[in-house]
């Protein structure tokens, strides 16, 4: 459990990550930063979650984007 103290993703569900990023950046910007079809071609939360759960490399990129988002909001 001590390993998780500094992990900003601990306890955060993927749905919250995608929802928060979509609310803040929108699909267009998310698709520009992370070039995956679930953000550019008929995007939705449901389709994005399905793809990200099955594609570890894409999920890692989205998690990194969320960590950057958290750091930027922390600084405000």
N, CA, C and O atoms as a Maestro MAE file, in Angstrom:
{
 s_m_m2io_version
 :::
 2.0.0
}

f_m_ct {
 s_m_title
 :::
 protein
 m_atom[304] {
  # First column is atom index #
  i_m_mmod_type
  r_m_x_coord
  r_m_y_coord
  r_m_z_coord
  i_m_residue_number
  s_m_chain_name
  s_m_pdb_residue_name
  s_m_pdb_atom_name
  i_m_atomic_number
  :::
  1 25 0.815 -1.197 0.000 1 A "UNK " " N  " 7
  2 3 0.000 0.000 0.000 1 A "UNK " " CA " 6
  3 2 0.857 1.259 0.000 1 A "UNK " " C  " 6
  4 15 0.459 2.270 -0.579 1 A "UNK " " O  " 8
  5 25 2.021 1.219 0.635 2 A "UNK " " N  " 7
  6 3 2.887 2.387 0.654 2 A "UNK " " CA " 6
  7 2 3.311 2.800 -0.747 2 A "UNK " " C  " 6
  8 15 3.524 3.984 -1.005 2 A "UNK " " O  " 8
  9 25 3.435 1.834 -1.656 3 A "UNK " " N  " 7
  10 3 3.834 2.134 -3.024 3 A "UNK " " CA " 6
  11 2 2.828 3.047 -3.715 3 A "UNK " " C  " 6
  12 15 3.192 3.753 -4.655 3 A "UNK " " O  " 8
  13 25 1.600 3.049 -3.281 4 A "UNK " " N  " 7
  14 3 0.537 3.798 -3.943 4 A "UNK " " CA " 6
  15 2 0.386 5.232 -3.436 4 A "UNK " " C  " 6
  16 15 -0.390 6.000 -4.005 4 A "UNK " " O  " 8
  17 25 1.096 5.603 -2.398 5 A "UNK " " N  " 7
  18 3 0.919 6.932 -1.825 5 A "UNK " " CA " 6
  19 2 1.193 8.049 -2.821 5 A "UNK " " C  " 6
  20 15 0.483 9.054 -2.833 5 A "UNK " " O  " 8
  21 25 2.204 7.885 -3.649 6 A "UNK " " N  " 7
  22 3 2.553 8.922 -4.607 6 A "UNK " " CA " 6
  23 2 2.022 8.638 -6.013 6 A "UNK " " C  " 6
  24 15 2.422 9.299 -6.972 6 A "UNK " " O  " 8
  25 25 1.143 7.681 -6.137 7 A "UNK " " N  " 7
  26 3 0.578 7.320 -7.431 7 A "UNK " " CA " 6
  27 2 -0.734 8.085 -7.633 7 A "UNK " " C  " 6
  28 15 -1.733 7.765 -6.989 7 A "UNK " " O  " 8
  29 25 -0.748 9.094 -8.518 8 A "UNK " " N  " 7
  30 3 -1.974 9.881 -8.715 8 A "UNK " " CA " 6
  31 2 -3.109 9.092 -9.360 8 A "UNK " " C  " 6
  32 15 -4.256 9.537 -9.344 8 A "UNK " " O  " 8
  33 25 -2.801 7.927 -9.928 9 A "UNK " " N  " 7
  34 3 -3.839 7.115 -10.571 9 A "UNK " " CA " 6
  35 2 -4.459 6.090 -9.638 9 A "UNK " " C  " 6
  36 15 -5.432 5.426 -9.995 9 A "UNK " " O  " 8
  37 25 -3.900 5.960 -8.448 10 A "UNK " " N  " 7
  38 3 -4.413 4.960 -7.504 10 A "UNK " " CA " 6
  39 2 -5.863 5.274 -7.137 10 A "UNK " " C  " 6
  40 15 -6.177 6.357 -6.643 10 A "UNK " " O  " 8
  41 25 -6.726 4.311 -7.387 11 A "UNK " " N  " 7
  42 3 -8.141 4.465 -7.039 11 A "UNK " " CA " 6
  43 2 -8.960 5.227 -8.063 11 A "UNK " " C  " 6
  44 15 -10.163 5.409 -7.876 11 A "UNK " " O  " 8
  45 25 -8.332 5.678 -9.146 12 A "UNK " " N  " 7
  46 3 -9.051 6.432 -10.174 12 A "UNK " " CA " 6
  47 2 -9.449 5.465 -11.295 12 A "UNK " " C  " 6
  48 15 -8.602 4.793 -11.883 12 A "UNK " " O  " 8
  49 25 -10.727 5.411 -11.572 13 A "UNK " " N  " 7
  50 3 -11.210 4.502 -12.615 13 A "UNK " " CA " 6
  51 2 -10.959 5.102 -13.997 13 A "UNK " " C  " 6
  52 15 -10.938 6.320 -14.174 13 A "UNK " " O  " 8
  53 25 -10.771 4.220 -14.956 14 A "UNK " " N  " 7
  54 3 -10.512 4.648 -16.331 14 A "UNK " " CA " 6
  55 2 -11.644 5.529 -16.857 14 A "UNK " " C  " 6
  56 15 -11.402 6.476 -17.606 14 A "UNK " " O  " 8
  57 25 -12.857 5.222 -16.472 15 A "UNK " " N  " 7
  58 3 -13.996 6.034 -16.920 15 A "UNK " " CA " 6
  59 2 -13.870 7.483 -16.449 15 A "UNK " " C  " 6
  60 15 -14.177 8.405 -17.204 15 A "UNK " " O  " 8
  61 25 -13.427 7.690 -15.222 16 A "UNK " " N  " 7
  62 3 -13.237 9.052 -14.707 16 A "UNK " " CA " 6
  63 2 -12.122 9.760 -15.477 16 A "UNK " " C  " 6
  64 15 -12.231 10.947 -15.785 16 A "UNK " " O  " 8
  65 25 -11.059 9.034 -15.783 17 A "UNK " " N  " 7
  66 3 -9.944 9.616 -16.521 17 A "UNK " " CA " 6
  67 2 -10.425 10.120 -17.882 17 A "UNK " " C  " 6
  68 15 -10.182 11.270 -18.248 17 A "UNK " " O  " 8
  69 25 -11.106 9.253 -18.622 18 A "UNK " " N  " 7
  70 3 -11.570 9.619 -19.966 18 A "UNK " " CA " 6
  71 2 -12.613 10.731 -19.885 18 A "UNK " " C  " 6
  72 15 -12.585 11.660 -20.692 18 A "UNK " " O  " 8
  73 25 -13.524 10.650 -18.932 19 A "UNK " " N  " 7
  74 3 -14.564 11.670 -18.782 19 A "UNK " " CA " 6
  75 2 -13.959 13.032 -18.443 19 A "UNK " " C  " 6
  76 15 -14.347 14.042 -19.030 19 A "UNK " " O  " 8
  77 25 -13.021 13.069 -17.509 20 A "UNK " " N  " 7
  78 3 -12.381 14.329 -17.127 20 A "UNK " " CA " 6
  79 2 -11.589 14.933 -18.286 20 A "UNK " " C  " 6
  80 15 -11.661 16.138 -18.531 20 A "UNK " " O  " 8
  81 25 -10.838 14.094 -18.994 21 A "UNK " " N  " 7
  82 3 -10.062 14.588 -20.127 21 A "UNK " " CA " 6
  83 2 -10.982 15.111 -21.231 21 A "UNK " " C  " 6
  84 15 -10.709 16.149 -21.833 21 A "UNK " " O  " 8
  85 25 -12.065 14.390 -21.489 22 A "UNK " " N  " 7
  86 3 -13.012 14.844 -22.514 22 A "UNK " " CA " 6
  87 2 -13.658 16.168 -22.118 22 A "UNK " " C  " 6
  88 15 -13.807 17.060 -22.953 22 A "UNK " " O  " 8
  89 25 -14.035 16.296 -20.872 23 A "UNK " " N  " 7
  90 3 -14.671 17.532 -20.405 23 A "UNK " " CA " 6
  91 2 -13.705 18.714 -20.491 23 A "UNK " " C  " 6
  92 15 -14.112 19.833 -20.803 23 A "UNK " " O  " 8
  93 25 -12.438 18.462 -20.215 24 A "UNK " " N  " 7
  94 3 -11.454 19.549 -20.204 24 A "UNK " " CA " 6
  95 2 -10.919 19.873 -21.607 24 A "UNK " " C  " 6
  96 15 -10.833 21.041 -21.989 24 A "UNK " " O  " 8
  97 25 -10.561 18.833 -22.368 25 A "UNK " " N  " 7
  98 3 -9.903 19.046 -23.661 25 A "UNK " " CA " 6
  99 2 -10.827 18.866 -24.872 25 A "UNK " " C  " 6
  100 15 -10.666 19.553 -25.880 25 A "UNK " " O  " 8
  101 25 -11.781 17.954 -24.776 26 A "UNK " " N  " 7
  102 3 -12.630 17.627 -25.921 26 A "UNK " " CA " 6
  103 2 -11.988 16.547 -26.780 26 A "UNK " " C  " 6
  104 15 -10.780 16.317 -26.714 26 A "UNK " " O  " 8
  105 25 -12.817 15.887 -27.587 27 A "UNK " " N  " 7
  106 3 -12.335 14.773 -28.418 27 A "UNK " " CA " 6
  107 2 -11.307 15.224 -29.441 27 A "UNK " " C  " 6
  108 15 -10.319 14.529 -29.680 27 A "UNK " " O  " 8
  109 25 -11.535 16.387 -30.048 28 A "UNK " " N  " 7
  110 3 -10.647 16.843 -31.115 28 A "UNK " " CA " 6
  111 2 -9.208 16.995 -30.623 28 A "UNK " " C  " 6
  112 15 -8.275 16.510 -31.262 28 A "UNK " " O  " 8
  113 25 -9.035 17.661 -29.496 29 A "UNK " " N  " 7
  114 3 -7.694 17.848 -28.952 29 A "UNK " " CA " 6
  115 2 -7.105 16.521 -28.474 29 A "UNK " " C  " 6
  116 15 -5.921 16.258 -28.685 29 A "UNK " " O  " 8
  117 25 -7.908 15.699 -27.845 30 A "UNK " " N  " 7
  118 3 -7.414 14.396 -27.378 30 A "UNK " " CA " 6
  119 2 -6.935 13.562 -28.567 30 A "UNK " " C  " 6
  120 15 -5.906 12.892 -28.483 30 A "UNK " " O  " 8
  121 25 -7.683 13.604 -29.676 31 A "UNK " " N  " 7
  122 3 -7.288 12.881 -30.874 31 A "UNK " " CA " 6
  123 2 -6.051 13.460 -31.533 31 A "UNK " " C  " 6
  124 15 -5.286 12.743 -32.178 31 A "UNK " " O  " 8
  125 25 -5.858 14.752 -31.369 32 A "UNK " " N  " 7
  126 3 -4.660 15.405 -31.908 32 A "UNK " " CA " 6
  127 2 -3.419 14.980 -31.116 32 A "UNK " " C  " 6
  128 15 -2.369 14.710 -31.699 32 A "UNK " " O  " 8
  129 25 -3.542 14.925 -29.804 33 A "UNK " " N  " 7
  130 3 -2.411 14.569 -28.939 33 A "UNK " " CA " 6
  131 2 -2.134 13.068 -28.988 33 A "UNK " " C  " 6
  132 15 -0.984 12.651 -29.123 33 A "UNK " " O  " 8
  133 25 -3.174 12.267 -28.880 34 A "UNK " " N  " 7
  134 3 -3.026 10.807 -28.907 34 A "UNK " " CA " 6
  135 2 -3.768 10.313 -30.142 34 A "UNK " " C  " 6
  136 15 -4.999 10.278 -30.166 34 A "UNK " " O  " 8
  137 25 -3.035 9.946 -31.134 35 A "UNK " " N  " 7
  138 3 -3.619 9.590 -32.431 35 A "UNK " " CA " 6
  139 2 -4.189 8.167 -32.414 35 A "UNK " " C  " 6
  140 15 -3.555 7.215 -32.870 35 A "UNK " " O  " 8
  141 25 -5.401 8.059 -31.875 36 A "UNK " " N  " 7
  142 3 -6.113 6.785 -31.881 36 A "UNK " " CA " 6
  143 2 -7.546 7.042 -32.355 36 A "UNK " " C  " 6
  144 15 -8.144 8.069 -32.035 36 A "UNK " " O  " 8
  145 25 -8.078 6.097 -33.117 37 A "UNK " " N  " 7
  146 3 -9.380 6.283 -33.760 37 A "UNK " " CA " 6
  147 2 -10.524 6.488 -32.776 37 A "UNK " " C  " 6
  148 15 -11.496 7.174 -33.094 37 A "UNK " " O  " 8
  149 25 -10.423 5.912 -31.604 38 A "UNK " " N  " 7
  150 3 -11.544 6.055 -30.666 38 A "UNK " " CA " 6
  151 2 -11.718 7.512 -30.216 38 A "UNK " " C  " 6
  152 15 -12.748 7.853 -29.635 38 A "UNK " " O  " 8
  153 25 -10.728 8.374 -30.476 39 A "UNK " " N  " 7
  154 3 -10.847 9.799 -30.168 39 A "UNK " " CA " 6
  155 2 -11.162 10.628 -31.408 39 A "UNK " " C  " 6
  156 15 -11.586 11.778 -31.288 39 A "UNK " " O  " 8
  157 25 -10.962 10.064 -32.596 40 A "UNK " " N  " 7
  158 3 -11.119 10.860 -33.820 40 A "UNK " " CA " 6
  159 2 -12.284 10.430 -34.698 40 A "UNK " " C  " 6
  160 15 -12.843 11.256 -35.420 40 A "UNK " " O  " 8
  161 25 -12.658 9.180 -34.655 41 A "UNK " " N  " 7
  162 3 -13.700 8.673 -35.537 41 A "UNK " " CA " 6
  163 2 -14.924 8.257 -34.718 41 A "UNK " " C  " 6
  164 15 -14.936 7.201 -34.085 41 A "UNK " " O  " 8
  165 25 -15.940 9.101 -34.746 42 A "UNK " " N  " 7
  166 3 -17.177 8.837 -34.003 42 A "UNK " " CA " 6
  167 2 -16.893 8.525 -32.527 42 A "UNK " " C  " 6
  168 15 -17.275 7.459 -32.043 42 A "UNK " " O  " 8
  169 25 -16.234 9.430 -31.813 43 A "UNK " " N  " 7
  170 3 -15.821 9.154 -30.439 43 A "UNK " " CA " 6
  171 2 -16.977 9.122 -29.442 43 A "UNK " " C  " 6
  172 15 -17.973 9.833 -29.582 43 A "UNK " " O  " 8
  173 25 -16.808 8.279 -28.439 44 A "UNK " " N  " 7
  174 3 -17.734 8.237 -27.307 44 A "UNK " " CA " 6
  175 2 -16.976 7.687 -26.108 44 A "UNK " " C  " 6
  176 15 -15.935 7.047 -26.255 44 A "UNK " " O  " 8
  177 25 -17.504 7.940 -24.939 45 A "UNK " " N  " 7
  178 3 -16.884 7.422 -23.720 45 A "UNK " " CA " 6
  179 2 -16.867 5.892 -23.773 45 A "UNK " " C  " 6
  180 15 -15.848 5.264 -23.486 45 A "UNK " " O  " 8
  181 25 -17.998 5.306 -24.140 46 A "UNK " " N  " 7
  182 3 -18.124 3.847 -24.151 46 A "UNK " " CA " 6
  183 2 -17.117 3.192 -25.099 46 A "UNK " " C  " 6
  184 15 -16.434 2.241 -24.719 46 A "UNK " " O  " 8
  185 25 -17.024 3.701 -26.335 47 A "UNK " " N  " 7
  186 3 -16.099 3.096 -27.292 47 A "UNK " " CA " 6
  187 2 -14.646 3.311 -26.879 47 A "UNK " " C  " 6
  188 15 -13.802 2.439 -27.085 47 A "UNK " " O  " 8
  189 25 -14.361 4.460 -26.302 48 A "UNK " " N  " 7
  190 3 -13.007 4.739 -25.840 48 A "UNK " " CA " 6
  191 2 -12.612 3.800 -24.706 48 A "UNK " " C  " 6
  192 15 -11.500 3.272 -24.696 48 A "UNK " " O  " 8
  193 25 -13.508 3.592 -23.759 49 A "UNK " " N  " 7
  194 3 -13.220 2.687 -22.640 49 A "UNK " " CA " 6
  195 2 -12.972 1.273 -23.136 49 A "UNK " " C  " 6
  196 15 -12.048 0.601 -22.677 49 A "UNK " " O  " 8
  197 25 -13.796 0.822 -24.073 50 A "UNK " " N  " 7
  198 3 -13.640 -0.526 -24.612 50 A "UNK " " CA " 6
  199 2 -12.264 -0.686 -25.265 50 A "UNK " " C  " 6
  200 15 -11.568 -1.673 -25.027 50 A "UNK " " O  " 8
  201 25 -11.885 0.287 -26.082 51 A "UNK " " N  " 7
  202 3 -10.590 0.227 -26.758 51 A "UNK " " CA " 6
  203 2 -9.433 0.311 -25.762 51 A "UNK " " C  " 6
  204 15 -8.483 -0.469 -25.843 51 A "UNK " " O  " 8
  205 25 -9.512 1.249 -24.831 52 A "UNK " " N  " 7
  206 3 -8.409 1.451 -23.888 52 A "UNK " " CA " 6
  207 2 -8.213 0.263 -22.956 52 A "UNK " " C  " 6
  208 15 -7.085 -0.033 -22.562 52 A "UNK " " O  " 8
  209 25 -9.279 -0.410 -22.604 53 A "UNK " " N  " 7
  210 3 -9.163 -1.593 -21.737 53 A "UNK " " CA " 6
  211 2 -8.471 -2.742 -22.453 53 A "UNK " " C  " 6
  212 15 -7.853 -3.593 -21.814 53 A "UNK " " O  " 8
  213 25 -8.572 -2.769 -23.779 54 A "UNK " " N  " 7
  214 3 -7.982 -3.862 -24.557 54 A "UNK " " CA " 6
  215 2 -6.618 -3.510 -25.149 54 A "UNK " " C  " 6
  216 15 -5.953 -4.368 -25.729 54 A "UNK " " O  " 8
  217 25 -6.196 -2.244 -25.005 55 A "UNK " " N  " 7
  218 3 -4.977 -1.790 -25.677 55 A "UNK " " CA " 6
  219 2 -4.065 -1.089 -24.663 55 A "UNK " " C  " 6
  220 15 -4.181 0.118 -24.451 55 A "UNK " " O  " 8
  221 25 -3.170 -1.839 -24.047 56 A "UNK " " N  " 7
  222 3 -2.336 -1.281 -22.976 56 A "UNK " " CA " 6
  223 2 -1.499 -0.057 -23.374 56 A "UNK " " C  " 6
  224 15 -1.364 0.870 -22.575 56 A "UNK " " O  " 8
  225 25 -0.934 -0.031 -24.589 57 A "UNK " " N  " 7
  226 3 -0.088 1.101 -24.970 57 A "UNK " " CA " 6
  227 2 -0.915 2.386 -25.059 57 A "UNK " " C  " 6
  228 15 -0.430 3.458 -24.698 57 A "UNK " " O  " 8
  229 25 -2.161 2.287 -25.536 58 A "UNK " " N  " 7
  230 3 -3.023 3.464 -25.641 58 A "UNK " " CA " 6
  231 2 -3.472 3.916 -24.254 58 A "UNK " " C  " 6
  232 15 -3.532 5.113 -23.972 58 A "UNK " " O  " 8
  233 25 -3.781 2.964 -23.405 59 A "UNK " " N  " 7
  234 3 -4.188 3.302 -22.038 59 A "UNK " " CA " 6
  235 2 -3.065 4.032 -21.307 59 A "UNK " " C  " 6
  236 15 -3.315 4.989 -20.574 59 A "UNK " " O  " 8
  237 25 -1.832 3.581 -21.506 60 A "UNK " " N  " 7
  238 3 -0.679 4.230 -20.878 60 A "UNK " " CA " 6
  239 2 -0.570 5.686 -21.330 60 A "UNK " " C  " 6
  240 15 -0.300 6.570 -20.517 60 A "UNK " " O  " 8
  241 25 -0.777 5.936 -22.617 61 A "UNK " " N  " 7
  242 3 -0.715 7.316 -23.125 61 A "UNK " " CA " 6
  243 2 -1.807 8.189 -22.515 61 A "UNK " " C  " 6
  244 15 -1.564 9.343 -22.162 61 A "UNK " " O  " 8
  245 25 -3.006 7.632 -22.396 62 A "UNK " " N  " 7
  246 3 -4.123 8.386 -21.806 62 A "UNK " " CA " 6
  247 2 -3.853 8.649 -20.326 62 A "UNK " " C  " 6
  248 15 -4.140 9.739 -19.831 62 A "UNK " " O  " 8
  249 25 -3.312 7.676 -19.627 63 A "UNK " " N  " 7
  250 3 -2.983 7.871 -18.208 63 A "UNK " " CA " 6
  251 2 -1.913 8.955 -18.038 63 A "UNK " " C  " 6
  252 15 -1.989 9.763 -17.113 63 A "UNK " " O  " 8
  253 25 -0.929 8.971 -18.921 64 A "UNK " " N  " 7
  254 3 0.096 10.030 -18.866 64 A "UNK " " CA " 6
  255 2 -0.513 11.398 -19.124 64 A "UNK " " C  " 6
  256 15 -0.162 12.381 -18.470 64 A "UNK " " O  " 8
  257 25 -1.429 11.450 -20.085 65 A "UNK " " N  " 7
  258 3 -2.115 12.712 -20.380 65 A "UNK " " CA " 6
  259 2 -2.905 13.182 -19.155 65 A "UNK " " C  " 6
  260 15 -2.935 14.375 -18.852 65 A "UNK " " O  " 8
  261 25 -3.536 12.250 -18.461 66 A "UNK " " N  " 7
  262 3 -4.312 12.587 -17.263 66 A "UNK " " CA " 6
  263 2 -3.395 13.089 -16.144 66 A "UNK " " C  " 6
  264 15 -3.737 14.039 -15.439 66 A "UNK " " O  " 8
  265 25 -2.249 12.461 -15.983 67 A "UNK " " N  " 7
  266 3 -1.297 12.917 -14.960 67 A "UNK " " CA " 6
  267 2 -0.837 14.338 -15.271 67 A "UNK " " C  " 6
  268 15 -0.751 15.172 -14.369 67 A "UNK " " O  " 8
  269 25 -0.542 14.620 -16.533 68 A "UNK " " N  " 7
  270 3 -0.166 15.989 -16.931 68 A "UNK " " CA " 6
  271 2 -1.290 16.969 -16.645 68 A "UNK " " C  " 6
  272 15 -1.055 18.078 -16.166 68 A "UNK " " O  " 8
  273 25 -2.518 16.551 -16.944 69 A "UNK " " N  " 7
  274 3 -3.701 17.373 -16.675 69 A "UNK " " CA " 6
  275 2 -3.815 17.679 -15.176 69 A "UNK " " C  " 6
  276 15 -4.089 18.815 -14.788 69 A "UNK " " O  " 8
  277 25 -3.603 16.658 -14.341 70 A "UNK " " N  " 7
  278 3 -3.671 16.861 -12.889 70 A "UNK " " CA " 6
  279 2 -2.586 17.830 -12.412 70 A "UNK " " C  " 6
  280 15 -2.854 18.699 -11.582 70 A "UNK " " O  " 8
  281 25 -1.375 17.687 -12.927 71 A "UNK " " N  " 7
  282 3 -0.273 18.568 -12.536 71 A "UNK " " CA " 6
  283 2 -0.554 20.010 -12.930 71 A "UNK " " C  " 6
  284 15 -0.271 20.926 -12.157 71 A "UNK " " O  " 8
  285 25 -1.104 20.226 -14.117 72 A "UNK " " N  " 7
  286 3 -1.421 21.581 -14.569 72 A "UNK " " CA " 6
  287 2 -2.509 22.202 -13.707 72 A "UNK " " C  " 6
  288 15 -2.448 23.391 -13.395 72 A "UNK " " O  " 8
  289 25 -3.496 21.414 -13.320 73 A "UNK " " N  " 7
  290 3 -4.580 21.935 -12.487 73 A "UNK " " CA " 6
  291 2 -4.130 22.152 -11.050 73 A "UNK " " C  " 6
  292 15 -4.659 23.018 -10.352 73 A "UNK " " O  " 8
  293 25 -3.153 21.367 -10.609 74 A "UNK " " N  " 7
  294 3 -2.604 21.529 -9.267 74 A "UNK " " CA " 6
  295 2 -1.865 22.852 -9.150 74 A "UNK " " C  " 6
  296 15 -1.898 23.500 -8.104 74 A "UNK " " O  " 8
  297 25 -1.204 23.245 -10.218 75 A "UNK " " N  " 7
  298 3 -0.395 24.462 -10.226 75 A "UNK " " CA " 6
  299 2 -1.243 25.728 -10.192 75 A "UNK " " C  " 6
  300 15 -0.747 26.793 -9.826 75 A "UNK " " O  " 8
  301 25 -2.516 25.624 -10.570 76 A "UNK " " N  " 7
  302 3 -3.389 26.810 -10.612 76 A "UNK " " CA " 6
  303 2 -3.814 27.252 -9.247 76 A "UNK " " C  " 6
  304 15 -4.547 28.232 -9.116 76 A "UNK " " O  " 8
  :::
 }
 m_bond[303] {
  # First column is bond index #
  i_m_from
  i_m_to
  i_m_order
  :::
  1 1 2 1
  2 2 3 1
  3 3 4 2
  4 3 5 1
  5 5 6 1
  6 6 7 1
  7 7 8 2
  8 7 9 1
  9 9 10 1
  10 10 11 1
  11 11 12 2
  12 11 13 1
  13 13 14 1
  14 14 15 1
  15 15 16 2
  16 15 17 1
  17 17 18 1
  18 18 19 1
  19 19 20 2
  20 19 21 1
  21 21 22 1
  22 22 23 1
  23 23 24 2
  24 23 25 1
  25 25 26 1
  26 26 27 1
  27 27 28 2
  28 27 29 1
  29 29 30 1
  30 30 31 1
  31 31 32 2
  32 31 33 1
  33 33 34 1
  34 34 35 1
  35 35 36 2
  36 35 37 1
  37 37 38 1
  38 38 39 1
  39 39 40 2
  40 39 41 1
  41 41 42 1
  42 42 43 1
  43 43 44 2
  44 43 45 1
  45 45 46 1
  46 46 47 1
  47 47 48 2
  48 47 49 1
  49 49 50 1
  50 50 51 1
  51 51 52 2
  52 51 53 1
  53 53 54 1
  54 54 55 1
  55 55 56 2
  56 55 57 1
  57 57 58 1
  58 58 59 1
  59 59 60 2
  60 59 61 1
  61 61 62 1
  62 62 63 1
  63 63 64 2
  64 63 65 1
  65 65 66 1
  66 66 67 1
  67 67 68 2
  68 67 69 1
  69 69 70 1
  70 70 71 1
  71 71 72 2
  72 71 73 1
  73 73 74 1
  74 74 75 1
  75 75 76 2
  76 75 77 1
  77 77 78 1
  78 78 79 1
  79 79 80 2
  80 79 81 1
  81 81 82 1
  82 82 83 1
  83 83 84 2
  84 83 85 1
  85 85 86 1
  86 86 87 1
  87 87 88 2
  88 87 89 1
  89 89 90 1
  90 90 91 1
  91 91 92 2
  92 91 93 1
  93 93 94 1
  94 94 95 1
  95 95 96 2
  96 95 97 1
  97 97 98 1
  98 98 99 1
  99 99 100 2
  100 99 101 1
  101 101 102 1
  102 102 103 1
  103 103 104 2
  104 103 105 1
  105 105 106 1
  106 106 107 1
  107 107 108 2
  108 107 109 1
  109 109 110 1
  110 110 111 1
  111 111 112 2
  112 111 113 1
  113 113 114 1
  114 114 115 1
  115 115 116 2
  116 115 117 1
  117 117 118 1
  118 118 119 1
  119 119 120 2
  120 119 121 1
  121 121 122 1
  122 122 123 1
  123 123 124 2
  124 123 125 1
  125 125 126 1
  126 126 127 1
  127 127 128 2
  128 127 129 1
  129 129 130 1
  130 130 131 1
  131 131 132 2
  132 131 133 1
  133 133 134 1
  134 134 135 1
  135 135 136 2
  136 135 137 1
  137 137 138 1
  138 138 139 1
  139 139 140 2
  140 139 141 1
  141 141 142 1
  142 142 143 1
  143 143 144 2
  144 143 145 1
  145 145 146 1
  146 146 147 1
  147 147 148 2
  148 147 149 1
  149 149 150 1
  150 150 151 1
  151 151 152 2
  152 151 153 1
  153 153 154 1
  154 154 155 1
  155 155 156 2
  156 155 157 1
  157 157 158 1
  158 158 159 1
  159 159 160 2
  160 159 161 1
  161 161 162 1
  162 162 163 1
  163 163 164 2
  164 163 165 1
  165 165 166 1
  166 166 167 1
  167 167 168 2
  168 167 169 1
  169 169 170 1
  170 170 171 1
  171 171 172 2
  172 171 173 1
  173 173 174 1
  174 174 175 1
  175 175 176 2
  176 175 177 1
  177 177 178 1
  178 178 179 1
  179 179 180 2
  180 179 181 1
  181 181 182 1
  182 182 183 1
  183 183 184 2
  184 183 185 1
  185 185 186 1
  186 186 187 1
  187 187 188 2
  188 187 189 1
  189 189 190 1
  190 190 191 1
  191 191 192 2
  192 191 193 1
  193 193 194 1
  194 194 195 1
  195 195 196 2
  196 195 197 1
  197 197 198 1
  198 198 199 1
  199 199 200 2
  200 199 201 1
  201 201 202 1
  202 202 203 1
  203 203 204 2
  204 203 205 1
  205 205 206 1
  206 206 207 1
  207 207 208 2
  208 207 209 1
  209 209 210 1
  210 210 211 1
  211 211 212 2
  212 211 213 1
  213 213 214 1
  214 214 215 1
  215 215 216 2
  216 215 217 1
  217 217 218 1
  218 218 219 1
  219 219 220 2
  220 219 221 1
  221 221 222 1
  222 222 223 1
  223 223 224 2
  224 223 225 1
  225 225 226 1
  226 226 227 1
  227 227 228 2
  228 227 229 1
  229 229 230 1
  230 230 231 1
  231 231 232 2
  232 231 233 1
  233 233 234 1
  234 234 235 1
  235 235 236 2
  236 235 237 1
  237 237 238 1
  238 238 239 1
  239 239 240 2
  240 239 241 1
  241 241 242 1
  242 242 243 1
  243 243 244 2
  244 243 245 1
  245 245 246 1
  246 246 247 1
  247 247 248 2
  248 247 249 1
  249 249 250 1
  250 250 251 1
  251 251 252 2
  252 251 253 1
  253 253 254 1
  254 254 255 1
  255 255 256 2
  256 255 257 1
  257 257 258 1
  258 258 259 1
  259 259 260 2
  260 259 261 1
  261 261 262 1
  262 262 263 1
  263 263 264 2
  264 263 265 1
  265 265 266 1
  266 266 267 1
  267 267 268 2
  268 267 269 1
  269 269 270 1
  270 270 271 1
  271 271 272 2
  272 271 273 1
  273 273 274 1
  274 274 275 1
  275 275 276 2
  276 275 277 1
  277 277 278 1
  278 278 279 1
  279 279 280 2
  280 279 281 1
  281 281 282 1
  282 282 283 1
  283 283 284 2
  284 283 285 1
  285 285 286 1
  286 286 287 1
  287 287 288 2
  288 287 289 1
  289 289 290 1
  290 290 291 1
  291 291 292 2
  292 291 293 1
  293 293 294 1
  294 294 295 1
  295 295 296 2
  296 295 297 1
  297 297 298 1
  298 298 299 1
  299 299 300 2
  300 299 301 1
  301 301 302 1
  302 302 303 1
  303 303 304 2
  :::
 }
}
